[in-house]
Amino acid sequence: MRTRTFLLAVDRCCPSCGRLRDAATSLDHVNAPKPGDFTVCVDCGVLLRFTDDGLEPTTSEAMLEQCDRGVAEVLLKFRDNLLQRTN
Ligand SMILES: [Zn+2]
């Protein structure tokens, strides 16, 4: 799968672990993240959603309902692999 990493215009902190998030990798390698897009914190594995000026926690159910199914499945698999590595 092709990806592209974007520096974020606004630094954001993960609301779960507090780590600074200043970049994000896009699955479509074209579009920078925008408010409403889903992501995963690479430090703690929590599911997140971009807001206008930060990140907010979200759930796998919300992601599966409101996100492209293929993208949601990739993000959830990434999250599961990340959590297995850190536990
Ligand atoms: Zn985190």
PDB file of the backbone (N, CA, C, O) and the ligand in Angstrom, with CONECT records:
HET     ZN  A 101       1
ATOM      1  N   MET A   1       0.843  -1.181   0.000  1.00  0.00           N
ATOM      2  CA  MET A   1       0.000   0.000   0.000  1.00  0.00           C
ATOM      3  C   MET A   1       0.884   1.239   0.000  1.00  0.00           C
ATOM      4  O   MET A   1       1.857   1.305   0.752  1.00  0.00           O
ATOM      5  N   ARG A   2       0.564   2.203  -0.819  1.00  0.00           N
ATOM      6  CA  ARG A   2       1.331   3.443  -0.876  1.00  0.00           C
ATOM      7  C   ARG A   2       0.881   4.370   0.240  1.00  0.00           C
ATOM      8  O   ARG A   2      -0.305   4.456   0.559  1.00  0.00           O
ATOM      9  N   THR A   3       1.827   5.044   0.812  1.00  0.00           N
ATOM     10  CA  THR A   3       1.518   5.999   1.868  1.00  0.00           C
ATOM     11  C   THR A   3       2.350   7.252   1.664  1.00  0.00           C
ATOM     12  O   THR A   3       3.311   7.243   0.894  1.00  0.00           O
ATOM     13  N   ARG A   4       1.993   8.313   2.336  1.00  0.00           N
ATOM     14  CA  ARG A   4       2.752   9.553   2.309  1.00  0.00           C
ATOM     15  C   ARG A   4       2.590  10.229   3.668  1.00  0.00           C
ATOM     16  O   ARG A   4       1.491  10.300   4.218  1.00  0.00           O
ATOM     17  N   THR A   5       3.701  10.719   4.190  1.00  0.00           N
ATOM     18  CA  THR A   5       3.658  11.374   5.490  1.00  0.00           C
ATOM     19  C   THR A   5       3.584  12.880   5.312  1.00  0.00           C
ATOM     20  O   THR A   5       4.356  13.463   4.551  1.00  0.00           O
ATOM     21  N   PHE A   6       2.654  13.503   6.015  1.00  0.00           N
ATOM     22  CA  PHE A   6       2.443  14.948   5.965  1.00  0.00           C
ATOM     23  C   PHE A   6       2.801  15.547   7.323  1.00  0.00           C
ATOM     24  O   PHE A   6       2.427  15.007   8.365  1.00  0.00           O
ATOM     25  N   LEU A   7       3.525  16.661   7.305  1.00  0.00           N
ATOM     26  CA  LEU A   7       3.685  17.429   8.531  1.00  0.00           C
ATOM     27  C   LEU A   7       2.371  18.149   8.760  1.00  0.00           C
ATOM     28  O   LEU A   7       1.792  18.698   7.823  1.00  0.00           O
ATOM     29  N   LEU A   8       1.894  18.154   9.996  1.00  0.00           N
ATOM     30  CA  LEU A   8       0.615  18.797  10.293  1.00  0.00           C
ATOM     31  C   LEU A   8       0.811  20.298  10.449  1.00  0.00           C
ATOM     32  O   LEU A   8       1.790  20.754  11.042  1.00  0.00           O
ATOM     33  N   ALA A   9      -0.129  21.054   9.912  1.00  0.00           N
ATOM     34  CA  ALA A   9      -0.049  22.507  10.006  1.00  0.00           C
ATOM     35  C   ALA A   9      -0.176  22.974  11.449  1.00  0.00           C
ATOM     36  O   ALA A   9       0.393  23.994  11.838  1.00  0.00           O
ATOM     37  N   VAL A  10      -0.924  22.217  12.230  1.00  0.00           N
ATOM     38  CA  VAL A  10      -1.122  22.542  13.637  1.00  0.00           C
ATOM     39  C   VAL A  10      -0.636  21.351  14.454  1.00  0.00           C
ATOM     40  O   VAL A  10      -1.101  20.229  14.252  1.00  0.00           O
ATOM     41  N   ASP A  11       0.304  21.591  15.381  1.00  0.00           N
ATOM     42  CA  ASP A  11       0.737  20.512  16.263  1.00  0.00           C
ATOM     43  C   ASP A  11      -0.430  20.094  17.146  1.00  0.00           C
ATOM     44  O   ASP A  11      -1.172  20.936  17.652  1.00  0.00           O
ATOM     45  N   ARG A  12      -0.581  18.815  17.324  1.00  0.00           N
ATOM     46  CA  ARG A  12      -1.686  18.283  18.131  1.00  0.00           C
ATOM     47  C   ARG A  12      -1.120  17.266  19.095  1.00  0.00           C
ATOM     48  O   ARG A  12      -0.133  16.599  18.785  1.00  0.00           O
ATOM     49  N   CYS A  13      -1.724  17.138  20.251  1.00  0.00           N
ATOM     50  CA  CYS A  13      -1.297  16.142  21.231  1.00  0.00           C
ATOM     51  C   CYS A  13      -2.351  15.052  21.321  1.00  0.00           C
ATOM     52  O   CYS A  13      -3.549  15.320  21.228  1.00  0.00           O
ATOM     53  N   CYS A  14      -1.893  13.827  21.501  1.00  0.00           N
ATOM     54  CA  CYS A  14      -2.813  12.714  21.707  1.00  0.00           C
ATOM     55  C   CYS A  14      -3.527  12.930  23.043  1.00  0.00           C
ATOM     56  O   CYS A  14      -2.857  13.110  24.060  1.00  0.00           O
ATOM     57  N   PRO A  15      -4.874  12.918  23.075  1.00  0.00           N
ATOM     58  CA  PRO A  15      -5.585  13.124  24.334  1.00  0.00           C
ATOM     59  C   PRO A  15      -5.439  11.953  25.299  1.00  0.00           C
ATOM     60  O   PRO A  15      -5.786  12.077  26.473  1.00  0.00           O
ATOM     61  N   SER A  16      -4.934  10.824  24.824  1.00  0.00           N
ATOM     62  CA  SER A  16      -4.762   9.660  25.688  1.00  0.00           C
ATOM     63  C   SER A  16      -3.384   9.634  26.348  1.00  0.00           C
ATOM     64  O   SER A  16      -3.288   9.525  27.570  1.00  0.00           O
ATOM     65  N   CYS A  17      -2.309   9.734  25.547  1.00  0.00           N
ATOM     66  CA  CYS A  17      -0.951   9.611  26.106  1.00  0.00           C
ATOM     67  C   CYS A  17      -0.229  10.956  26.206  1.00  0.00           C
ATOM     68  O   CYS A  17       0.812  11.049  26.856  1.00  0.00           O
ATOM     69  N   GLY A  18      -0.767  11.990  25.571  1.00  0.00           N
ATOM     70  CA  GLY A  18      -0.179  13.321  25.661  1.00  0.00           C
ATOM     71  C   GLY A  18       0.996  13.578  24.727  1.00  0.00           C
ATOM     72  O   GLY A  18       1.551  14.677  24.718  1.00  0.00           O
ATOM     73  N   ARG A  19       1.380  12.578  23.942  1.00  0.00           N
ATOM     74  CA  ARG A  19       2.500  12.758  23.029  1.00  0.00           C
ATOM     75  C   ARG A  19       2.126  13.713  21.891  1.00  0.00           C
ATOM     76  O   ARG A  19       0.997  13.712  21.399  1.00  0.00           O
ATOM     77  N   LEU A  20       3.105  14.523  21.491  1.00  0.00           N
ATOM     78  CA  LEU A  20       2.904  15.460  20.396  1.00  0.00           C
ATOM     79  C   LEU A  20       2.762  14.711  19.085  1.00  0.00           C
ATOM     80  O   LEU A  20       3.549  13.813  18.787  1.00  0.00           O
ATOM     81  N   ARG A  21       1.785  15.070  18.323  1.00  0.00           N
ATOM     82  CA  ARG A  21       1.584  14.520  16.981  1.00  0.00           C
ATOM     83  C   ARG A  21       1.801  15.675  16.008  1.00  0.00           C
ATOM     84  O   ARG A  21       0.951  16.558  15.889  1.00  0.00           O
ATOM     85  N   ASP A  22       2.936  15.670  15.316  1.00  0.00           N
ATOM     86  CA  ASP A  22       3.214  16.758  14.367  1.00  0.00           C
ATOM     87  C   ASP A  22       3.267  16.279  12.927  1.00  0.00           C
ATOM     88  O   ASP A  22       3.590  17.053  12.026  1.00  0.00           O
ATOM     89  N   ALA A  23       2.951  14.995  12.700  1.00  0.00           N
ATOM     90  CA  ALA A  23       2.913  14.452  11.353  1.00  0.00           C
ATOM     91  C   ALA A  23       1.921  13.300  11.314  1.00  0.00           C
ATOM     92  O   ALA A  23       1.605  12.698  12.340  1.00  0.00           O
ATOM     93  N   ALA A  24       1.437  13.007  10.119  1.00  0.00           N
ATOM     94  CA  ALA A  24       0.511  11.891   9.942  1.00  0.00           C
ATOM     95  C   ALA A  24       0.769  11.258   8.586  1.00  0.00           C
ATOM     96  O   ALA A  24       1.121  11.941   7.624  1.00  0.00           O
ATOM     97  N   THR A  25       0.592   9.946   8.521  1.00  0.00           N
ATOM     98  CA  THR A  25       0.776   9.223   7.273  1.00  0.00           C
ATOM     99  C   THR A  25      -0.585   8.986   6.638  1.00  0.00           C
ATOM    100  O   THR A  25      -1.497   8.454   7.270  1.00  0.00           O
ATOM    101  N   SER A  26      -0.708   9.390   5.377  1.00  0.00           N
ATOM    102  CA  SER A  26      -1.956   9.245   4.643  1.00  0.00           C
ATOM    103  C   SER A  26      -1.949   7.938   3.873  1.00  0.00           C
ATOM    104  O   SER A  26      -0.951   7.593   3.240  1.00  0.00           O
ATOM    105  N   LEU A  27      -3.059   7.206   3.921  1.00  0.00           N
ATOM    106  CA  LEU A  27      -3.136   5.943   3.202  1.00  0.00           C
ATOM    107  C   LEU A  27      -3.266   6.152   1.701  1.00  0.00           C
ATOM    108  O   LEU A  27      -2.901   5.270   0.924  1.00  0.00           O
ATOM    109  N   ASP A  28      -3.781   7.309   1.276  1.00  0.00           N
ATOM    110  CA  ASP A  28      -3.967   7.516  -0.162  1.00  0.00           C
ATOM    111  C   ASP A  28      -2.795   8.266  -0.801  1.00  0.00           C
ATOM    112  O   ASP A  28      -2.817   8.522  -2.005  1.00  0.00           O
ATOM    113  N   HIS A  29      -1.788   8.617  -0.027  1.00  0.00           N
ATOM    114  CA  HIS A  29      -0.567   9.299  -0.435  1.00  0.00           C
ATOM    115  C   HIS A  29      -0.819  10.637  -1.138  1.00  0.00           C
ATOM    116  O   HIS A  29       0.101  11.187  -1.744  1.00  0.00           O
ATOM    117  N   VAL A  30      -2.015  11.161  -1.074  1.00  0.00           N
ATOM    118  CA  VAL A  30      -2.342  12.407  -1.767  1.00  0.00           C
ATOM    119  C   VAL A  30      -2.830  13.476  -0.805  1.00  0.00           C
ATOM    120  O   VAL A  30      -2.354  14.610  -0.841  1.00  0.00           O
ATOM    121  N   ASN A  31      -3.766  13.126   0.044  1.00  0.00           N
ATOM    122  CA  ASN A  31      -4.465  14.119   0.852  1.00  0.00           C
ATOM    123  C   ASN A  31      -3.914  14.213   2.275  1.00  0.00           C
ATOM    124  O   ASN A  31      -3.754  13.202   2.960  1.00  0.00           O
ATOM    125  N   ALA A  32      -3.630  15.431   2.702  1.00  0.00           N
ATOM    126  CA  ALA A  32      -3.255  15.665   4.097  1.00  0.00           C
ATOM    127  C   ALA A  32      -4.499  15.475   4.955  1.00  0.00           C
ATOM    128  O   ALA A  32      -5.615  15.684   4.481  1.00  0.00           O
ATOM    129  N   PRO A  33      -4.320  15.081   6.209  1.00  0.00           N
ATOM    130  CA  PRO A  33      -5.488  14.891   7.076  1.00  0.00           C
ATOM    131  C   PRO A  33      -6.284  16.174   7.267  1.00  0.00           C
ATOM    132  O   PRO A  33      -5.726  17.271   7.298  1.00  0.00           O
ATOM    133  N   LYS A  34      -7.588  16.016   7.392  1.00  0.00           N
ATOM    134  CA  LYS A  34      -8.487  17.158   7.604  1.00  0.00           C
ATOM    135  C   LYS A  34      -9.431  16.825   8.748  1.00  0.00           C
ATOM    136  O   LYS A  34      -9.592  15.657   9.101  1.00  0.00           O
ATOM    137  N   PRO A  35     -10.061  17.849   9.333  1.00  0.00           N
ATOM    138  CA  PRO A  35     -11.003  17.574  10.422  1.00  0.00           C
ATOM    139  C   PRO A  35     -12.032  16.525  10.004  1.00  0.00           C
ATOM    140  O   PRO A  35     -12.591  16.579   8.909  1.00  0.00           O
ATOM    141  N   GLY A  36     -12.265  15.575  10.903  1.00  0.00           N
ATOM    142  CA  GLY A  36     -13.204  14.489  10.629  1.00  0.00           C
ATOM    143  C   GLY A  36     -12.514  13.200  10.220  1.00  0.00           C
ATOM    144  O   GLY A  36     -13.110  12.127  10.321  1.00  0.00           O
ATOM    145  N   ASP A  37     -11.256  13.281   9.755  1.00  0.00           N
ATOM    146  CA  ASP A  37     -10.523  12.074   9.373  1.00  0.00           C
ATOM    147  C   ASP A  37     -10.122  11.287  10.619  1.00  0.00           C
ATOM    148  O   ASP A  37      -9.942  11.849  11.700  1.00  0.00           O
ATOM    149  N   PHE A  38      -9.991   9.998  10.443  1.00  0.00           N
ATOM    150  CA  PHE A  38      -9.617   9.099  11.538  1.00  0.00           C
ATOM    151  C   PHE A  38      -8.127   8.798  11.491  1.00  0.00           C
ATOM    152  O   PHE A  38      -7.499   8.870  10.435  1.00  0.00           O
ATOM    153  N   THR A  39      -7.569   8.458  12.655  1.00  0.00           N
ATOM    154  CA  THR A  39      -6.161   8.090  12.733  1.00  0.00           C
ATOM    155  C   THR A  39      -5.940   7.214  13.966  1.00  0.00           C
ATOM    156  O   THR A  39      -6.857   6.965  14.748  1.00  0.00           O
ATOM    157  N   VAL A  40      -4.706   6.759  14.116  1.00  0.00           N
ATOM    158  CA  VAL A  40      -4.299   5.941  15.260  1.00  0.00           C
ATOM    159  C   VAL A  40      -3.046   6.566  15.842  1.00  0.00           C
ATOM    160  O   VAL A  40      -2.129   6.910  15.096  1.00  0.00           O
ATOM    161  N   CYS A  41      -2.985   6.720  17.159  1.00  0.00           N
ATOM    162  CA  CYS A  41      -1.771   7.219  17.807  1.00  0.00           C
ATOM    163  C   CYS A  41      -0.713   6.123  17.748  1.00  0.00           C
ATOM    164  O   CYS A  41      -0.950   5.003  18.201  1.00  0.00           O
ATOM    165  N   VAL A  42       0.456   6.442  17.189  1.00  0.00           N
ATOM    166  CA  VAL A  42       1.501   5.424  17.058  1.00  0.00           C
ATOM    167  C   VAL A  42       2.185   5.126  18.387  1.00  0.00           C
ATOM    168  O   VAL A  42       2.943   4.159  18.475  1.00  0.00           O
ATOM    169  N   ASP A  43       1.945   5.911  19.406  1.00  0.00           N
ATOM    170  CA  ASP A  43       2.552   5.650  20.707  1.00  0.00           C
ATOM    171  C   ASP A  43       1.664   4.793  21.602  1.00  0.00           C
ATOM    172  O   ASP A  43       2.156   3.869  22.250  1.00  0.00           O
ATOM    173  N   CYS A  44       0.367   5.080  21.651  1.00  0.00           N
ATOM    174  CA  CYS A  44      -0.491   4.340  22.581  1.00  0.00           C
ATOM    175  C   CYS A  44      -1.563   3.504  21.879  1.00  0.00           C
ATOM    176  O   CYS A  44      -2.218   2.688  22.526  1.00  0.00           O
ATOM    177  N   GLY A  45      -1.753   3.687  20.580  1.00  0.00           N
ATOM    178  CA  GLY A  45      -2.689   2.855  19.836  1.00  0.00           C
ATOM    179  C   GLY A  45      -4.145   3.263  19.943  1.00  0.00           C
ATOM    180  O   GLY A  45      -5.017   2.553  19.442  1.00  0.00           O
ATOM    181  N   VAL A  46      -4.435   4.397  20.587  1.00  0.00           N
ATOM    182  CA  VAL A  46      -5.821   4.820  20.714  1.00  0.00           C
ATOM    183  C   VAL A  46      -6.323   5.323  19.352  1.00  0.00           C
ATOM    184  O   VAL A  46      -5.573   5.909  18.571  1.00  0.00           O
ATOM    185  N   LEU A  47      -7.611   5.075  19.092  1.00  0.00           N
ATOM    186  CA  LEU A  47      -8.231   5.555  17.855  1.00  0.00           C
ATOM    187  C   LEU A  47      -8.590   7.020  18.047  1.00  0.00           C
ATOM    188  O   LEU A  47      -9.149   7.402  19.075  1.00  0.00           O
ATOM    189  N   LEU A  48      -8.265   7.837  17.051  1.00  0.00           N
ATOM    190  CA  LEU A  48      -8.452   9.282  17.154  1.00  0.00           C
ATOM    191  C   LEU A  48      -9.123   9.837  15.917  1.00  0.00           C
ATOM    192  O   LEU A  48      -9.155   9.208  14.859  1.00  0.00           O
ATOM    193  N   ARG A  49      -9.662  11.046  16.084  1.00  0.00           N
ATOM    194  CA  ARG A  49     -10.261  11.757  14.962  1.00  0.00           C
ATOM    195  C   ARG A  49      -9.730  13.179  14.982  1.00  0.00           C
ATOM    196  O   ARG A  49      -9.675  13.811  16.037  1.00  0.00           O
ATOM    197  N   PHE A  50      -9.342  13.681  13.823  1.00  0.00           N
ATOM    198  CA  PHE A  50      -8.875  15.058  13.723  1.00  0.00           C
ATOM    199  C   PHE A  50     -10.044  16.015  13.917  1.00  0.00           C
ATOM    200  O   PHE A  50     -11.133  15.810  13.381  1.00  0.00           O
ATOM    201  N   THR A  51      -9.793  17.073  14.701  1.00  0.00           N
ATOM    202  CA  THR A  51     -10.744  18.169  14.841  1.00  0.00           C
ATOM    203  C   THR A  51     -10.112  19.411  14.215  1.00  0.00           C
ATOM    204  O   THR A  51      -9.019  19.327  13.655  1.00  0.00           O
ATOM    205  N   ASP A  52     -10.772  20.545  14.299  1.00  0.00           N
ATOM    206  CA  ASP A  52     -10.214  21.768  13.714  1.00  0.00           C
ATOM    207  C   ASP A  52      -8.870  22.130  14.325  1.00  0.00           C
ATOM    208  O   ASP A  52      -7.994  22.649  13.634  1.00  0.00           O
ATOM    209  N   ASP A  53      -8.700  21.863  15.614  1.00  0.00           N
ATOM    210  CA  ASP A  53      -7.465  22.291  16.274  1.00  0.00           C
ATOM    211  C   ASP A  53      -6.839  21.227  17.166  1.00  0.00           C
ATOM    212  O   ASP A  53      -6.017  21.547  18.024  1.00  0.00           O
ATOM    213  N   GLY A  54      -7.213  19.979  16.977  1.00  0.00           N
ATOM    214  CA  GLY A  54      -6.636  18.937  17.819  1.00  0.00           C
ATOM    215  C   GLY A  54      -7.043  17.546  17.377  1.00  0.00           C
ATOM    216  O   GLY A  54      -7.333  17.294  16.208  1.00  0.00           O
ATOM    217  N   LEU A  55      -7.053  16.656  18.351  1.00  0.00           N
ATOM    218  CA  LEU A  55      -7.453  15.271  18.133  1.00  0.00           C
ATOM    219  C   LEU A  55      -8.420  14.892  19.242  1.00  0.00           C
ATOM    220  O   LEU A  55      -8.270  15.344  20.377  1.00  0.00           O
ATOM    221  N   GLU A  56      -9.415  14.064  18.923  1.00  0.00           N
ATOM    222  CA  GLU A  56     -10.338  13.590  19.940  1.00  0.00           C
ATOM    223  C   GLU A  56     -10.407  12.065  19.868  1.00  0.00           C
ATOM    224  O   GLU A  56     -10.285  11.490  18.787  1.00  0.00           O
ATOM    225  N   PRO A  57     -10.601  11.410  21.009  1.00  0.00           N
ATOM    226  CA  PRO A  57     -10.735   9.953  20.997  1.00  0.00           C
ATOM    227  C   PRO A  57     -11.994   9.548  20.242  1.00  0.00           C
ATOM    228  O   PRO A  57     -12.987  10.277  20.238  1.00  0.00           O
ATOM    229  N   THR A  58     -11.948   8.394  19.610  1.00  0.00           N
ATOM    230  CA  THR A  58     -13.125   7.852  18.948  1.00  0.00           C
ATOM    231  C   THR A  58     -13.149   6.352  19.180  1.00  0.00           C
ATOM    232  O   THR A  58     -12.293   5.814  19.882  1.00  0.00           O
ATOM    233  N   THR A  59     -14.124   5.678  18.596  1.00  0.00           N
ATOM    234  CA  THR A  59     -14.290   4.234  18.806  1.00  0.00           C
ATOM    235  C   THR A  59     -14.200   3.504  17.469  1.00  0.00           C
ATOM    236  O   THR A  59     -14.353   4.104  16.405  1.00  0.00           O
ATOM    237  N   SER A  60     -13.949   2.201  17.547  1.00  0.00           N
ATOM    238  CA  SER A  60     -13.915   1.400  16.326  1.00  0.00           C
ATOM    239  C   SER A  60     -15.304   1.375  15.677  1.00  0.00           C
ATOM    240  O   SER A  60     -15.412   1.314  14.452  1.00  0.00           O
ATOM    241  N   GLU A  61     -16.357   1.423  16.486  1.00  0.00           N
ATOM    242  CA  GLU A  61     -17.710   1.421  15.934  1.00  0.00           C
ATOM    243  C   GLU A  61     -17.957   2.689  15.107  1.00  0.00           C
ATOM    244  O   GLU A  61     -18.509   2.621  14.009  1.00  0.00           O
ATOM    245  N   ALA A  62     -17.543   3.847  15.645  1.00  0.00           N
ATOM    246  CA  ALA A  62     -17.712   5.102  14.914  1.00  0.00           C
ATOM    247  C   ALA A  62     -16.895   5.085  13.637  1.00  0.00           C
ATOM    248  O   ALA A  62     -17.342   5.555  12.591  1.00  0.00           O
ATOM    249  N   MET A  63     -15.686   4.535  13.734  1.00  0.00           N
ATOM    250  CA  MET A  63     -14.828   4.474  12.555  1.00  0.00           C
ATOM    251  C   MET A  63     -15.459   3.608  11.470  1.00  0.00           C
ATOM    252  O   MET A  63     -15.470   3.990  10.300  1.00  0.00           O
ATOM    253  N   LEU A  64     -15.979   2.455  11.846  1.00  0.00           N
ATOM    254  CA  LEU A  64     -16.569   1.554  10.857  1.00  0.00           C
ATOM    255  C   LEU A  64     -17.843   2.144  10.250  1.00  0.00           C
ATOM    256  O   LEU A  64     -18.156   1.875   9.091  1.00  0.00           O
ATOM    257  N   GLU A  65     -18.581   2.948  11.027  1.00  0.00           N
ATOM    258  CA  GLU A  65     -19.816   3.545  10.522  1.00  0.00           C
ATOM    259  C   GLU A  65     -19.556   4.740   9.623  1.00  0.00           C
ATOM    260  O   GLU A  65     -20.282   4.946   8.650  1.00  0.00           O
ATOM    261  N   GLN A  66     -18.527   5.538   9.930  1.00  0.00           N
ATOM    262  CA  GLN A  66     -18.364   6.840   9.287  1.00  0.00           C
ATOM    263  C   GLN A  66     -17.173   6.938   8.347  1.00  0.00           C
ATOM    264  O   GLN A  66     -16.962   7.983   7.732  1.00  0.00           O
ATOM    265  N   CYS A  67     -16.407   5.893   8.228  1.00  0.00           N
ATOM    266  CA  CYS A  67     -15.181   5.924   7.437  1.00  0.00           C
ATOM    267  C   CYS A  67     -15.301   4.893   6.319  1.00  0.00           C
ATOM    268  O   CYS A  67     -16.033   3.913   6.456  1.00  0.00           O
ATOM    269  N   ASP A  68     -14.593   5.108   5.224  1.00  0.00           N
ATOM    270  CA  ASP A  68     -14.511   4.106   4.168  1.00  0.00           C
ATOM    271  C   ASP A  68     -14.139   2.759   4.793  1.00  0.00           C
ATOM    272  O   ASP A  68     -13.202   2.686   5.588  1.00  0.00           O
ATOM    273  N   ARG A  69     -14.853   1.710   4.446  1.00  0.00           N
ATOM    274  CA  ARG A  69     -14.665   0.400   5.083  1.00  0.00           C
ATOM    275  C   ARG A  69     -13.221  -0.096   4.938  1.00  0.00           C
ATOM    276  O   ARG A  69     -12.643  -0.601   5.900  1.00  0.00           O
ATOM    277  N   GLY A  70     -12.642   0.044   3.757  1.00  0.00           N
ATOM    278  CA  GLY A  70     -11.269  -0.412   3.539  1.00  0.00           C
ATOM    279  C   GLY A  70     -10.283   0.352   4.400  1.00  0.00           C
ATOM    280  O   GLY A  70      -9.364  -0.242   4.965  1.00  0.00           O
ATOM    281  N   VAL A  71     -10.460   1.652   4.506  1.00  0.00           N
ATOM    282  CA  VAL A  71      -9.576   2.475   5.340  1.00  0.00           C
ATOM    283  C   VAL A  71      -9.736   2.092   6.803  1.00  0.00           C
ATOM    284  O   VAL A  71      -8.746   1.955   7.521  1.00  0.00           O
ATOM    285  N   ALA A  72     -10.978   1.918   7.249  1.00  0.00           N
ATOM    286  CA  ALA A  72     -11.227   1.542   8.642  1.00  0.00           C
ATOM    287  C   ALA A  72     -10.559   0.213   8.970  1.00  0.00           C
ATOM    288  O   ALA A  72      -9.966   0.062  10.038  1.00  0.00           O
ATOM    289  N   GLU A  73     -10.650  -0.743   8.065  1.00  0.00           N
ATOM    290  CA  GLU A  73     -10.048  -2.057   8.328  1.00  0.00           C
ATOM    291  C   GLU A  73      -8.526  -1.961   8.400  1.00  0.00           C
ATOM    292  O   GLU A  73      -7.910  -2.638   9.223  1.00  0.00           O
ATOM    293  N   VAL A  74      -7.908  -1.137   7.556  1.00  0.00           N
ATOM    294  CA  VAL A  74      -6.451  -0.951   7.612  1.00  0.00           C
ATOM    295  C   VAL A  74      -6.054  -0.299   8.935  1.00  0.00           C
ATOM    296  O   VAL A  74      -5.092  -0.728   9.571  1.00  0.00           O
ATOM    297  N   LEU A  75      -6.791   0.735   9.353  1.00  0.00           N
ATOM    298  CA  LEU A  75      -6.465   1.419  10.607  1.00  0.00           C
ATOM    299  C   LEU A  75      -6.641   0.492  11.815  1.00  0.00           C
ATOM    300  O   LEU A  75      -5.815   0.503  12.728  1.00  0.00           O
ATOM    301  N   LEU A  76      -7.697  -0.298  11.823  1.00  0.00           N
ATOM    302  CA  LEU A  76      -7.928  -1.204  12.947  1.00  0.00           C
ATOM    303  C   LEU A  76      -6.868  -2.304  12.996  1.00  0.00           C
ATOM    304  O   LEU A  76      -6.432  -2.695  14.079  1.00  0.00           O
ATOM    305  N   LYS A  77      -6.452  -2.804  11.832  1.00  0.00           N
ATOM    306  CA  LYS A  77      -5.404  -3.820  11.797  1.00  0.00           C
ATOM    307  C   LYS A  77      -4.081  -3.220  12.269  1.00  0.00           C
ATOM    308  O   LYS A  77      -3.337  -3.862  13.011  1.00  0.00           O
ATOM    309  N   PHE A  78      -3.785  -1.985  11.840  1.00  0.00           N
ATOM    310  CA  PHE A  78      -2.571  -1.295  12.287  1.00  0.00           C
ATOM    311  C   PHE A  78      -2.607  -1.134  13.797  1.00  0.00           C
ATOM    312  O   PHE A  78      -1.608  -1.394  14.468  1.00  0.00           O
ATOM    313  N   ARG A  79      -3.742  -0.709  14.342  1.00  0.00           N
ATOM    314  CA  ARG A  79      -3.887  -0.524  15.790  1.00  0.00           C
ATOM    315  C   ARG A  79      -3.674  -1.844  16.519  1.00  0.00           C
ATOM    316  O   ARG A  79      -2.968  -1.888  17.526  1.00  0.00           O
ATOM    317  N   ASP A  80      -4.282  -2.926  16.018  1.00  0.00           N
ATOM    318  CA  ASP A  80      -4.134  -4.236  16.662  1.00  0.00           C
ATOM    319  C   ASP A  80      -2.674  -4.684  16.648  1.00  0.00           C
ATOM    320  O   ASP A  80      -2.179  -5.187  17.656  1.00  0.00           O
ATOM    321  N   ASN A  81      -1.980  -4.510  15.530  1.00  0.00           N
ATOM    322  CA  ASN A  81      -0.560  -4.896  15.437  1.00  0.00           C
ATOM    323  C   ASN A  81       0.287  -4.060  16.391  1.00  0.00           C
ATOM    324  O   ASN A  81       1.199  -4.576  17.037  1.00  0.00           O
ATOM    325  N   LEU A  82      -0.019  -2.772  16.474  1.00  0.00           N
ATOM    326  CA  LEU A  82       0.716  -1.876  17.365  1.00  0.00           C
ATOM    327  C   LEU A  82       0.540  -2.308  18.825  1.00  0.00           C
ATOM    328  O   LEU A  82       1.510  -2.349  19.581  1.00  0.00           O
ATOM    329  N   LEU A  83      -0.681  -2.625  19.216  1.00  0.00           N
ATOM    330  CA  LEU A  83      -0.957  -3.032  20.597  1.00  0.00           C
ATOM    331  C   LEU A  83      -0.314  -4.374  20.921  1.00  0.00           C
ATOM    332  O   LEU A  83       0.123  -4.591  22.051  1.00  0.00           O
ATOM    333  N   GLN A  84      -0.250  -5.268  19.953  1.00  0.00           N
ATOM    334  CA  GLN A  84       0.406  -6.570  20.185  1.00  0.00           C
ATOM    335  C   GLN A  84       1.905  -6.386  20.387  1.00  0.00           C
ATOM    336  O   GLN A  84       2.519  -7.098  21.181  1.00  0.00           O
ATOM    337  N   ARG A  85       2.490  -5.437  19.675  1.00  0.00           N
ATOM    338  CA  ARG A  85       3.938  -5.184  19.792  1.00  0.00           C
ATOM    339  C   ARG A  85       4.297  -4.585  21.135  1.00  0.00           C
ATOM    340  O   ARG A  85       5.366  -4.859  21.681  1.00  0.00           O
ATOM    341  N   THR A  86       3.395  -3.762  21.671  1.00  0.00           N
ATOM    342  CA  THR A  86       3.723  -3.035  22.892  1.00  0.00           C
ATOM    343  C   THR A  86       3.280  -3.752  24.155  1.00  0.00           C
ATOM    344  O   THR A  86       3.654  -3.347  25.256  1.00  0.00           O
ATOM    345  N   ASN A  87       2.480  -4.819  24.015  1.00  0.00           N
ATOM    346  CA  ASN A  87       2.014  -5.544  25.212  1.00  0.00           C
ATOM    347  C   ASN A  87       2.812  -6.824  25.424  1.00  0.00           C
ATOM    348  O   ASN A  87       2.558  -7.558  26.379  1.00  0.00           O
TER     349      ASN A  87
HETATM  350 ZN    ZN A 101      -1.398   8.363  22.265  1.00  0.00          ZN2+
END
